[in-house]
Amino acid sequence: MAVLTVRNVPVEVHRALRLRAAMNGRSTEAESRDILENVVNPKQRIRMGDALAELGRRSGLTSDDFAVSGQRWAPAEPFQFE
């Protein structure tokens, strides 16, 4: 496991962290790990597919609106900068 050192934490923040740790029945270090883990890897993160599907439902899109996307399109030609 990696080791993380945080310097210059304001006294008020450290005091609040110690209080929060005590309320949750764990050490200040364990509380800090839990906070960092929840911020970096939230349990309720937004899933892009779900968000796009919900956006489609709200805007009233149907399968017919996407029928055009099934057609073959010629790839775009790159620009010539000469």
PyMOL Python script that loads the backbone (N, CA, C, O; Angstrom):
from pymol import cmd

cmd.read_pdbstr("""\
ATOM      1  N   MET A   1       0.832  -1.180   0.000  1.00  0.00           N
ATOM      2  CA  MET A   1       0.000   0.000   0.000  1.00  0.00           C
ATOM      3  C   MET A   1       0.877   1.245   0.000  1.00  0.00           C
ATOM      4  O   MET A   1       1.991   1.245   0.525  1.00  0.00           O
ATOM      5  N   ALA A   2       0.347   2.301  -0.601  1.00  0.00           N
ATOM      6  CA  ALA A   2       1.057   3.570  -0.660  1.00  0.00           C
ATOM      7  C   ALA A   2       0.896   4.329   0.651  1.00  0.00           C
ATOM      8  O   ALA A   2      -0.055   4.108   1.401  1.00  0.00           O
ATOM      9  N   VAL A   3       1.831   5.219   0.910  1.00  0.00           N
ATOM     10  CA  VAL A   3       1.781   6.074   2.091  1.00  0.00           C
ATOM     11  C   VAL A   3       1.567   7.504   1.616  1.00  0.00           C
ATOM     12  O   VAL A   3       2.212   7.956   0.670  1.00  0.00           O
ATOM     13  N   LEU A   4       0.656   8.212   2.277  1.00  0.00           N
ATOM     14  CA  LEU A   4       0.328   9.582   1.910  1.00  0.00           C
ATOM     15  C   LEU A   4       0.529  10.471   3.128  1.00  0.00           C
ATOM     16  O   LEU A   4      -0.001  10.198   4.205  1.00  0.00           O
ATOM     17  N   THR A   5       1.291  11.525   2.947  1.00  0.00           N
ATOM     18  CA  THR A   5       1.502  12.497   4.012  1.00  0.00           C
ATOM     19  C   THR A   5       0.877  13.820   3.583  1.00  0.00           C
ATOM     20  O   THR A   5       1.131  14.311   2.483  1.00  0.00           O
ATOM     21  N   VAL A   6       0.062  14.386   4.458  1.00  0.00           N
ATOM     22  CA  VAL A   6      -0.575  15.673   4.159  1.00  0.00           C
ATOM     23  C   VAL A   6      -0.054  16.687   5.168  1.00  0.00           C
ATOM     24  O   VAL A   6      -0.248  16.537   6.374  1.00  0.00           O
ATOM     25  N   ARG A   7       0.602  17.706   4.666  1.00  0.00           N
ATOM     26  CA  ARG A   7       1.181  18.736   5.535  1.00  0.00           C
ATOM     27  C   ARG A   7       0.292  19.985   5.543  1.00  0.00           C
ATOM     28  O   ARG A   7      -0.530  20.198   4.651  1.00  0.00           O
ATOM     29  N   ASN A   8       0.484  20.778   6.557  1.00  0.00           N
ATOM     30  CA  ASN A   8      -0.167  22.093   6.676  1.00  0.00           C
ATOM     31  C   ASN A   8      -1.690  22.018   6.691  1.00  0.00           C
ATOM     32  O   ASN A   8      -2.368  22.856   6.096  1.00  0.00           O
ATOM     33  N   VAL A   9      -2.213  21.020   7.369  1.00  0.00           N
ATOM     34  CA  VAL A   9      -3.668  20.915   7.531  1.00  0.00           C
ATOM     35  C   VAL A   9      -4.071  21.931   8.602  1.00  0.00           C
ATOM     36  O   VAL A   9      -3.503  21.935   9.694  1.00  0.00           O
ATOM     37  N   PRO A  10      -5.043  22.789   8.301  1.00  0.00           N
ATOM     38  CA  PRO A  10      -5.474  23.770   9.314  1.00  0.00           C
ATOM     39  C   PRO A  10      -5.972  23.069  10.587  1.00  0.00           C
ATOM     40  O   PRO A  10      -6.547  21.981  10.536  1.00  0.00           O
ATOM     41  N   VAL A  11      -5.736  23.716  11.705  1.00  0.00           N
ATOM     42  CA  VAL A  11      -6.108  23.145  13.002  1.00  0.00           C
ATOM     43  C   VAL A  11      -7.602  22.811  13.040  1.00  0.00           C
ATOM     44  O   VAL A  11      -7.993  21.769  13.565  1.00  0.00           O
ATOM     45  N   GLU A  12      -8.433  23.694  12.483  1.00  0.00           N
ATOM     46  CA  GLU A  12      -9.888  23.452  12.507  1.00  0.00           C
ATOM     47  C   GLU A  12     -10.248  22.196  11.718  1.00  0.00           C
ATOM     48  O   GLU A  12     -11.121  21.430  12.126  1.00  0.00           O
ATOM     49  N   VAL A  13      -9.579  21.988  10.596  1.00  0.00           N
ATOM     50  CA  VAL A  13      -9.856  20.814   9.765  1.00  0.00           C
ATOM     51  C   VAL A  13      -9.426  19.549  10.498  1.00  0.00           C
ATOM     52  O   VAL A  13     -10.147  18.551  10.495  1.00  0.00           O
ATOM     53  N   HIS A  14      -8.253  19.587  11.126  1.00  0.00           N
ATOM     54  CA  HIS A  14      -7.770  18.418  11.862  1.00  0.00           C
ATOM     55  C   HIS A  14      -8.699  18.101  13.037  1.00  0.00           C
ATOM     56  O   HIS A  14      -9.001  16.938  13.303  1.00  0.00           O
ATOM     57  N   ARG A  15      -9.141  19.135  13.725  1.00  0.00           N
ATOM     58  CA  ARG A  15     -10.054  18.944  14.854  1.00  0.00           C
ATOM     59  C   ARG A  15     -11.369  18.311  14.371  1.00  0.00           C
ATOM     60  O   ARG A  15     -11.879  17.379  14.992  1.00  0.00           O
ATOM     61  N   ALA A  16     -11.909  18.822  13.263  1.00  0.00           N
ATOM     62  CA  ALA A  16     -13.165  18.276  12.725  1.00  0.00           C
ATOM     63  C   ALA A  16     -12.974  16.835  12.263  1.00  0.00           C
ATOM     64  O   ALA A  16     -13.875  16.010  12.419  1.00  0.00           O
ATOM     65  N   LEU A  17     -11.817  16.528  11.700  1.00  0.00           N
ATOM     66  CA  LEU A  17     -11.532  15.169  11.255  1.00  0.00           C
ATOM     67  C   LEU A  17     -11.455  14.219  12.447  1.00  0.00           C
ATOM     68  O   LEU A  17     -11.993  13.112  12.399  1.00  0.00           O
ATOM     69  N   ARG A  18     -10.784  14.653  13.522  1.00  0.00           N
ATOM     70  CA  ARG A  18     -10.703  13.815  14.727  1.00  0.00           C
ATOM     71  C   ARG A  18     -12.086  13.583  15.320  1.00  0.00           C
ATOM     72  O   ARG A  18     -12.399  12.474  15.753  1.00  0.00           O
ATOM     73  N   LEU A  19     -12.913  14.621  15.343  1.00  0.00           N
ATOM     74  CA  LEU A  19     -14.267  14.500  15.878  1.00  0.00           C
ATOM     75  C   LEU A  19     -15.100  13.541  15.033  1.00  0.00           C
ATOM     76  O   LEU A  19     -15.809  12.684  15.558  1.00  0.00           O
ATOM     77  N   ARG A  20     -15.000  13.702  13.713  1.00  0.00           N
ATOM     78  CA  ARG A  20     -15.733  12.812  12.807  1.00  0.00           C
ATOM     79  C   ARG A  20     -15.285  11.366  12.982  1.00  0.00           C
ATOM     80  O   ARG A  20     -16.114  10.455  12.981  1.00  0.00           O
ATOM     81  N   ALA A  21     -13.982  11.148  13.131  1.00  0.00           N
ATOM     82  CA  ALA A  21     -13.454   9.797  13.334  1.00  0.00           C
ATOM     83  C   ALA A  21     -13.996   9.202  14.623  1.00  0.00           C
ATOM     84  O   ALA A  21     -14.393   8.037  14.654  1.00  0.00           O
ATOM     85  N   ALA A  22     -14.014  10.003  15.694  1.00  0.00           N
ATOM     86  CA  ALA A  22     -14.532   9.519  16.977  1.00  0.00           C
ATOM     87  C   ALA A  22     -16.009   9.163  16.875  1.00  0.00           C
ATOM     88  O   ALA A  22     -16.454   8.168  17.447  1.00  0.00           O
ATOM     89  N   MET A  23     -16.764   9.977  16.147  1.00  0.00           N
ATOM     90  CA  MET A  23     -18.200   9.701  15.986  1.00  0.00           C
ATOM     91  C   MET A  23     -18.428   8.412  15.200  1.00  0.00           C
ATOM     92  O   MET A  23     -19.432   7.731  15.406  1.00  0.00           O
ATOM     93  N   ASN A  24     -17.512   8.077  14.311  1.00  0.00           N
ATOM     94  CA  ASN A  24     -17.634   6.851  13.515  1.00  0.00           C
ATOM     95  C   ASN A  24     -16.881   5.671  14.129  1.00  0.00           C
ATOM     96  O   ASN A  24     -16.840   4.588  13.546  1.00  0.00           O
ATOM     97  N   GLY A  25     -16.286   5.882  15.305  1.00  0.00           N
ATOM     98  CA  GLY A  25     -15.619   4.802  16.017  1.00  0.00           C
ATOM     99  C   GLY A  25     -14.356   4.293  15.342  1.00  0.00           C
ATOM    100  O   GLY A  25     -14.074   3.096  15.382  1.00  0.00           O
ATOM    101  N   ARG A  26     -13.601   5.177  14.729  1.00  0.00           N
ATOM    102  CA  ARG A  26     -12.349   4.752  14.096  1.00  0.00           C
ATOM    103  C   ARG A  26     -11.279   5.808  14.300  1.00  0.00           C
ATOM    104  O   ARG A  26     -11.541   6.907  14.789  1.00  0.00           O
ATOM    105  N   SER A  27     -10.077   5.447  13.916  1.00  0.00           N
ATOM    106  CA  SER A  27      -8.951   6.375  14.066  1.00  0.00           C
ATOM    107  C   SER A  27      -9.052   7.500  13.047  1.00  0.00           C
ATOM    108  O   SER A  27      -9.786   7.412  12.062  1.00  0.00           O
ATOM    109  N   THR A  28      -8.293   8.562  13.313  1.00  0.00           N
ATOM    110  CA  THR A  28      -8.252   9.678  12.372  1.00  0.00           C
ATOM    111  C   THR A  28      -7.705   9.212  11.027  1.00  0.00           C
ATOM    112  O   THR A  28      -8.179   9.637   9.973  1.00  0.00           O
ATOM    113  N   GLU A  29      -6.711   8.342  11.069  1.00  0.00           N
ATOM    114  CA  GLU A  29      -6.133   7.817   9.833  1.00  0.00           C
ATOM    115  C   GLU A  29      -7.154   6.993   9.046  1.00  0.00           C
ATOM    116  O   GLU A  29      -7.255   7.133   7.828  1.00  0.00           O
ATOM    117  N   ALA A  30      -7.907   6.138   9.733  1.00  0.00           N
ATOM    118  CA  ALA A  30      -8.931   5.334   9.056  1.00  0.00           C
ATOM    119  C   ALA A  30     -10.036   6.218   8.493  1.00  0.00           C
ATOM    120  O   ALA A  30     -10.561   5.954   7.411  1.00  0.00           O
ATOM    121  N   GLU A  31     -10.383   7.262   9.225  1.00  0.00           N
ATOM    122  CA  GLU A  31     -11.410   8.196   8.740  1.00  0.00           C
ATOM    123  C   GLU A  31     -10.922   8.916   7.485  1.00  0.00           C
ATOM    124  O   GLU A  31     -11.677   9.097   6.530  1.00  0.00           O
ATOM    125  N   SER A  32      -9.661   9.320   7.496  1.00  0.00           N
ATOM    126  CA  SER A  32      -9.082   9.983   6.325  1.00  0.00           C
ATOM    127  C   SER A  32      -9.103   9.064   5.114  1.00  0.00           C
ATOM    128  O   SER A  32      -9.449   9.500   4.016  1.00  0.00           O
ATOM    129  N   ARG A  33      -8.737   7.795   5.296  1.00  0.00           N
ATOM    130  CA  ARG A  33      -8.777   6.828   4.192  1.00  0.00           C
ATOM    131  C   ARG A  33     -10.186   6.675   3.648  1.00  0.00           C
ATOM    132  O   ARG A  33     -10.389   6.637   2.435  1.00  0.00           O
ATOM    133  N   ASP A  34     -11.159   6.589   4.546  1.00  0.00           N
ATOM    134  CA  ASP A  34     -12.550   6.424   4.122  1.00  0.00           C
ATOM    135  C   ASP A  34     -13.027   7.641   3.326  1.00  0.00           C
ATOM    136  O   ASP A  34     -13.680   7.491   2.293  1.00  0.00           O
ATOM    137  N   ILE A  35     -12.704   8.834   3.799  1.00  0.00           N
ATOM    138  CA  ILE A  35     -13.100  10.059   3.092  1.00  0.00           C
ATOM    139  C   ILE A  35     -12.477  10.091   1.705  1.00  0.00           C
ATOM    140  O   ILE A  35     -13.164  10.349   0.718  1.00  0.00           O
ATOM    141  N   LEU A  36     -11.171   9.829   1.629  1.00  0.00           N
ATOM    142  CA  LEU A  36     -10.488   9.846   0.332  1.00  0.00           C
ATOM    143  C   LEU A  36     -11.073   8.803  -0.625  1.00  0.00           C
ATOM    144  O   LEU A  36     -11.288   9.089  -1.803  1.00  0.00           O
ATOM    145  N   GLU A  37     -11.324   7.613  -0.124  1.00  0.00           N
ATOM    146  CA  GLU A  37     -11.880   6.559  -0.982  1.00  0.00           C
ATOM    147  C   GLU A  37     -13.261   6.935  -1.509  1.00  0.00           C
ATOM    148  O   GLU A  37     -13.555   6.707  -2.682  1.00  0.00           O
ATOM    149  N   ASN A  38     -14.105   7.504  -0.665  1.00  0.00           N
ATOM    150  CA  ASN A  38     -15.450   7.883  -1.093  1.00  0.00           C
ATOM    151  C   ASN A  38     -15.449   9.036  -2.085  1.00  0.00           C
ATOM    152  O   ASN A  38     -16.332   9.123  -2.938  1.00  0.00           O
ATOM    153  N   VAL A  39     -14.464   9.919  -1.981  1.00  0.00           N
ATOM    154  CA  VAL A  39     -14.383  11.035  -2.913  1.00  0.00           C
ATOM    155  C   VAL A  39     -13.851  10.570  -4.264  1.00  0.00           C
ATOM    156  O   VAL A  39     -14.355  10.982  -5.309  1.00  0.00           O
ATOM    157  N   VAL A  40     -12.842   9.720  -4.242  1.00  0.00           N
ATOM    158  CA  VAL A  40     -12.216   9.270  -5.482  1.00  0.00           C
ATOM    159  C   VAL A  40     -13.058   8.218  -6.196  1.00  0.00           C
ATOM    160  O   VAL A  40     -13.149   8.228  -7.423  1.00  0.00           O
ATOM    161  N   ASN A  41     -13.670   7.316  -5.443  1.00  0.00           N
ATOM    162  CA  ASN A  41     -14.504   6.251  -6.016  1.00  0.00           C
ATOM    163  C   ASN A  41     -15.892   6.266  -5.383  1.00  0.00           C
ATOM    164  O   ASN A  41     -16.217   5.386  -4.586  1.00  0.00           O
ATOM    165  N   PRO A  42     -16.719   7.261  -5.730  1.00  0.00           N
ATOM    166  CA  PRO A  42     -18.045   7.337  -5.100  1.00  0.00           C
ATOM    167  C   PRO A  42     -18.913   6.142  -5.470  1.00  0.00           C
ATOM    168  O   PRO A  42     -18.834   5.612  -6.578  1.00  0.00           O
ATOM    169  N   LYS A  43     -19.738   5.732  -4.521  1.00  0.00           N
ATOM    170  CA  LYS A  43     -20.628   4.589  -4.757  1.00  0.00           C
ATOM    171  C   LYS A  43     -21.718   4.933  -5.767  1.00  0.00           C
ATOM    172  O   LYS A  43     -22.175   4.061  -6.506  1.00  0.00           O
ATOM    173  N   GLN A  44     -22.129   6.174  -5.804  1.00  0.00           N
ATOM    174  CA  GLN A  44     -23.211   6.615  -6.686  1.00  0.00           C
ATOM    175  C   GLN A  44     -22.675   7.425  -7.857  1.00  0.00           C
ATOM    176  O   GLN A  44     -23.205   8.493  -8.166  1.00  0.00           O
ATOM    177  N   ARG A  45     -21.635   6.932  -8.509  1.00  0.00           N
ATOM    178  CA  ARG A  45     -21.089   7.687  -9.636  1.00  0.00           C
ATOM    179  C   ARG A  45     -22.030   7.636 -10.830  1.00  0.00           C
ATOM    180  O   ARG A  45     -22.822   6.705 -10.972  1.00  0.00           O
ATOM    181  N   ILE A  46     -21.936   8.625 -11.666  1.00  0.00           N
ATOM    182  CA  ILE A  46     -22.784   8.715 -12.851  1.00  0.00           C
ATOM    183  C   ILE A  46     -22.247   7.772 -13.919  1.00  0.00           C
ATOM    184  O   ILE A  46     -21.067   7.821 -14.265  1.00  0.00           O
ATOM    185  N   ARG A  47     -23.101   6.930 -14.430  1.00  0.00           N
ATOM    186  CA  ARG A  47     -22.716   6.023 -15.508  1.00  0.00           C
ATOM    187  C   ARG A  47     -23.159   6.665 -16.820  1.00  0.00           C
ATOM    188  O   ARG A  47     -24.329   7.009 -16.986  1.00  0.00           O
ATOM    189  N   MET A  48     -22.220   6.822 -17.745  1.00  0.00           N
ATOM    190  CA  MET A  48     -22.460   7.568 -18.968  1.00  0.00           C
ATOM    191  C   MET A  48     -23.625   6.985 -19.774  1.00  0.00           C
ATOM    192  O   MET A  48     -24.472   7.736 -20.257  1.00  0.00           O
ATOM    193  N   GLY A  49     -23.680   5.667 -19.925  1.00  0.00           N
ATOM    194  CA  GLY A  49     -24.762   5.056 -20.690  1.00  0.00           C
ATOM    195  C   GLY A  49     -26.126   5.340 -20.081  1.00  0.00           C
ATOM    196  O   GLY A  49     -27.079   5.659 -20.793  1.00  0.00           O
ATOM    197  N   ASP A  50     -26.217   5.225 -18.760  1.00  0.00           N
ATOM    198  CA  ASP A  50     -27.478   5.507 -18.069  1.00  0.00           C
ATOM    199  C   ASP A  50     -27.873   6.974 -18.242  1.00  0.00           C
ATOM    200  O   ASP A  50     -29.045   7.288 -18.452  1.00  0.00           O
ATOM    201  N   ALA A  51     -26.886   7.867 -18.151  1.00  0.00           N
ATOM    202  CA  ALA A  51     -27.164   9.297 -18.296  1.00  0.00           C
ATOM    203  C   ALA A  51     -27.653   9.616 -19.710  1.00  0.00           C
ATOM    204  O   ALA A  51     -28.586  10.401 -19.879  1.00  0.00           O
ATOM    205  N   LEU A  52     -27.030   9.013 -20.723  1.00  0.00           N
ATOM    206  CA  LEU A  52     -27.453   9.269 -22.105  1.00  0.00           C
ATOM    207  C   LEU A  52     -28.838   8.684 -22.387  1.00  0.00           C
ATOM    208  O   LEU A  52     -29.642   9.302 -23.085  1.00  0.00           O
ATOM    209  N   ALA A  53     -29.119   7.491 -21.845  1.00  0.00           N
ATOM    210  CA  ALA A  53     -30.437   6.892 -22.029  1.00  0.00           C
ATOM    211  C   ALA A  53     -31.520   7.768 -21.387  1.00  0.00           C
ATOM    212  O   ALA A  53     -32.585   7.974 -21.968  1.00  0.00           O
ATOM    213  N   GLU A  54     -31.239   8.273 -20.200  1.00  0.00           N
ATOM    214  CA  GLU A  54     -32.197   9.151 -19.518  1.00  0.00           C
ATOM    215  C   GLU A  54     -32.403  10.440 -20.299  1.00  0.00           C
ATOM    216  O   GLU A  54     -33.527  10.934 -20.392  1.00  0.00           O
ATOM    217  N   LEU A  55     -31.343  10.984 -20.856  1.00  0.00           N
ATOM    218  CA  LEU A  55     -31.448  12.185 -21.676  1.00  0.00           C
ATOM    219  C   LEU A  55     -32.327  11.928 -22.895  1.00  0.00           C
ATOM    220  O   LEU A  55     -33.147  12.773 -23.254  1.00  0.00           O
ATOM    221  N   GLY A  56     -32.164  10.772 -23.532  1.00  0.00           N
ATOM    222  CA  GLY A  56     -33.001  10.414 -24.677  1.00  0.00           C
ATOM    223  C   GLY A  56     -34.464  10.284 -24.294  1.00  0.00           C
ATOM    224  O   GLY A  56     -35.342  10.745 -25.022  1.00  0.00           O
ATOM    225  N   ARG A  57     -34.733   9.653 -23.144  1.00  0.00           N
ATOM    226  CA  ARG A  57     -36.117   9.510 -22.682  1.00  0.00           C
ATOM    227  C   ARG A  57     -36.745  10.875 -22.404  1.00  0.00           C
ATOM    228  O   ARG A  57     -37.888  11.126 -22.785  1.00  0.00           O
ATOM    229  N   ARG A  58     -36.006  11.740 -21.751  1.00  0.00           N
ATOM    230  CA  ARG A  58     -36.544  13.061 -21.418  1.00  0.00           C
ATOM    231  C   ARG A  58     -36.819  13.907 -22.658  1.00  0.00           C
ATOM    232  O   ARG A  58     -37.761  14.699 -22.679  1.00  0.00           O
ATOM    233  N   SER A  59     -35.997  13.735 -23.686  1.00  0.00           N
ATOM    234  CA  SER A  59     -36.180  14.546 -24.891  1.00  0.00           C
ATOM    235  C   SER A  59     -37.200  13.942 -25.844  1.00  0.00           C
ATOM    236  O   SER A  59     -37.536  14.558 -26.855  1.00  0.00           O
ATOM    237  N   GLY A  60     -37.705  12.736 -25.538  1.00  0.00           N
ATOM    238  CA  GLY A  60     -38.740  12.128 -26.353  1.00  0.00           C
ATOM    239  C   GLY A  60     -38.229  11.418 -27.600  1.00  0.00           C
ATOM    240  O   GLY A  60     -39.004  11.175 -28.525  1.00  0.00           O
ATOM    241  N   LEU A  61     -36.952  11.081 -27.647  1.00  0.00           N
ATOM    242  CA  LEU A  61     -36.409  10.374 -28.807  1.00  0.00           C
ATOM    243  C   LEU A  61     -36.958   8.958 -28.876  1.00  0.00           C
ATOM    244  O   LEU A  61     -37.208   8.321 -27.853  1.00  0.00           O
ATOM    245  N   THR A  62     -37.139   8.479 -30.093  1.00  0.00           N
ATOM    246  CA  THR A  62     -37.602   7.107 -30.316  1.00  0.00           C
ATOM    247  C   THR A  62     -36.595   6.385 -31.198  1.00  0.00           C
ATOM    248  O   THR A  62     -35.635   6.988 -31.679  1.00  0.00           O
ATOM    249  N   SER A  63     -36.814   5.102 -31.405  1.00  0.00           N
ATOM    250  CA  SER A  63     -35.922   4.316 -32.262  1.00  0.00           C
ATOM    251  C   SER A  63     -35.930   4.847 -33.692  1.00  0.00           C
ATOM    252  O   SER A  63     -34.913   4.775 -34.382  1.00  0.00           O
ATOM    253  N   ASP A  64     -37.061   5.378 -34.142  1.00  0.00           N
ATOM    254  CA  ASP A  64     -37.148   5.916 -35.499  1.00  0.00           C
ATOM    255  C   ASP A  64     -36.186   7.092 -35.693  1.00  0.00           C
ATOM    256  O   ASP A  64     -35.679   7.317 -36.792  1.00  0.00           O
ATOM    257  N   ASP A  65     -35.946   7.831 -34.619  1.00  0.00           N
ATOM    258  CA  ASP A  65     -35.028   8.957 -34.711  1.00  0.00           C
ATOM    259  C   ASP A  65     -33.599   8.500 -34.995  1.00  0.00           C
ATOM    260  O   ASP A  65     -32.785   9.262 -35.516  1.00  0.00           O
ATOM    261  N   PHE A  66     -33.309   7.264 -34.651  1.00  0.00           N
ATOM    262  CA  PHE A  66     -31.960   6.745 -34.846  1.00  0.00           C
ATOM    263  C   PHE A  66     -31.839   5.865 -36.082  1.00  0.00           C
ATOM    264  O   PHE A  66     -30.762   5.333 -36.351  1.00  0.00           O
ATOM    265  N   ALA A  67     -32.909   5.704 -36.831  1.00  0.00           N
ATOM    266  CA  ALA A  67     -32.872   4.863 -38.026  1.00  0.00           C
ATOM    267  C   ALA A  67     -31.851   5.385 -39.037  1.00  0.00           C
ATOM    268  O   ALA A  67     -31.230   4.606 -39.759  1.00  0.00           O
ATOM    269  N   VAL A  68     -31.687   6.676 -39.081  1.00  0.00           N
ATOM    270  CA  VAL A  68     -30.737   7.288 -40.003  1.00  0.00           C
ATOM    271  C   VAL A  68     -29.316   6.834 -39.681  1.00  0.00           C
ATOM    272  O   VAL A  68     -28.485   6.703 -40.580  1.00  0.00           O
ATOM    273  N   SER A  69     -29.039   6.597 -38.415  1.00  0.00           N
ATOM    274  CA  SER A  69     -27.677   6.238 -38.030  1.00  0.00           C
ATOM    275  C   SER A  69     -27.284   4.855 -38.548  1.00  0.00           C
ATOM    276  O   SER A  69     -26.100   4.519 -38.561  1.00  0.00           O
ATOM    277  N   GLY A  70     -28.262   4.047 -38.976  1.00  0.00           N
ATOM    278  CA  GLY A  70     -27.959   2.740 -39.519  1.00  0.00           C
ATOM    279  C   GLY A  70     -27.471   2.791 -40.959  1.00  0.00           C
ATOM    280  O   GLY A  70     -26.961   1.798 -41.478  1.00  0.00           O
ATOM    281  N   GLN A  71     -27.623   3.928 -41.599  1.00  0.00           N
ATOM    282  CA  GLN A  71     -27.176   4.067 -42.978  1.00  0.00           C
ATOM    283  C   GLN A  71     -25.658   4.149 -43.024  1.00  0.00           C
ATOM    284  O   GLN A  71     -25.009   4.605 -42.082  1.00  0.00           O
ATOM    285  N   ARG A  72     -25.105   3.690 -44.158  1.00  0.00           N
ATOM    286  CA  ARG A  72     -23.655   3.777 -44.345  1.00  0.00           C
ATOM    287  C   ARG A  72     -23.288   5.172 -44.821  1.00  0.00           C
ATOM    288  O   ARG A  72     -23.897   5.702 -45.750  1.00  0.00           O
ATOM    289  N   TRP A  73     -22.322   5.743 -44.201  1.00  0.00           N
ATOM    290  CA  TRP A  73     -21.846   7.067 -44.572  1.00  0.00           C
ATOM    291  C   TRP A  73     -20.420   6.931 -45.074  1.00  0.00           C
ATOM    292  O   TRP A  73     -19.645   6.128 -44.555  1.00  0.00           O
ATOM    293  N   ALA A  74     -20.082   7.701 -46.065  1.00  0.00           N
ATOM    294  CA  ALA A  74     -18.707   7.707 -46.554  1.00  0.00           C
ATOM    295  C   ALA A  74     -17.844   8.449 -45.546  1.00  0.00           C
ATOM    296  O   ALA A  74     -18.260   9.482 -45.020  1.00  0.00           O
ATOM    297  N   PRO A  75     -16.665   7.946 -45.271  1.00  0.00           N
ATOM    298  CA  PRO A  75     -15.810   8.659 -44.316  1.00  0.00           C
ATOM    299  C   PRO A  75     -15.398  10.023 -44.872  1.00  0.00           C
ATOM    300  O   PRO A  75     -15.237  10.196 -46.080  1.00  0.00           O
ATOM    301  N   ALA A  76     -15.239  10.946 -43.997  1.00  0.00           N
ATOM    302  CA  ALA A  76     -14.831  12.289 -44.392  1.00  0.00           C
ATOM    303  C   ALA A  76     -13.400  12.269 -44.895  1.00  0.00           C
ATOM    304  O   ALA A  76     -12.561  11.512 -44.406  1.00  0.00           O
ATOM    305  N   GLU A  77     -13.145  13.093 -45.858  1.00  0.00           N
ATOM    306  CA  GLU A  77     -11.788  13.213 -46.397  1.00  0.00           C
ATOM    307  C   GLU A  77     -11.002  14.182 -45.511  1.00  0.00           C
ATOM    308  O   GLU A  77     -11.538  15.218 -45.118  1.00  0.00           O
ATOM    309  N   PRO A  78      -9.764  13.874 -45.195  1.00  0.00           N
ATOM    310  CA  PRO A  78      -8.986  14.794 -44.374  1.00  0.00           C
ATOM    311  C   PRO A  78      -8.650  16.066 -45.147  1.00  0.00           C
ATOM    312  O   PRO A  78      -8.563  16.053 -46.375  1.00  0.00           O
ATOM    313  N   PHE A  79      -8.465  17.147 -44.426  1.00  0.00           N
ATOM    314  CA  PHE A  79      -8.077  18.405 -45.055  1.00  0.00           C
ATOM    315  C   PHE A  79      -6.680  18.294 -45.643  1.00  0.00           C
ATOM    316  O   PHE A  79      -5.811  17.602 -45.112  1.00  0.00           O
ATOM    317  N   GLN A  80      -6.490  18.989 -46.746  1.00  0.00           N
ATOM    318  CA  GLN A  80      -5.172  19.076 -47.379  1.00  0.00           C
ATOM    319  C   GLN A  80      -4.630  20.465 -47.137  1.00  0.00           C
ATOM    320  O   GLN A  80      -5.193  21.438 -47.640  1.00  0.00           O
ATOM    321  N   PHE A  81      -3.574  20.585 -46.396  1.00  0.00           N
ATOM    322  CA  PHE A  81      -2.954  21.871 -46.094  1.00  0.00           C
ATOM    323  C   PHE A  81      -1.698  22.045 -46.947  1.00  0.00           C
ATOM    324  O   PHE A  81      -0.577  21.864 -46.473  1.00  0.00           O
ATOM    325  N   GLU A  82      -1.909  22.392 -48.192  1.00  0.00           N
ATOM    326  CA  GLU A  82      -0.751  22.566 -49.099  1.00  0.00           C
ATOM    327  C   GLU A  82      -0.716  23.956 -49.655  1.00  0.00           C
ATOM    328  O   GLU A  82       0.179  24.288 -50.431  1.00  0.00           O
TER     329      GLU A  82
END
""", "prot")
cmd.dss("prot")
cmd.show_as("cartoon", "prot")
cmd.util.cbc("prot")
cmd.orient("prot")
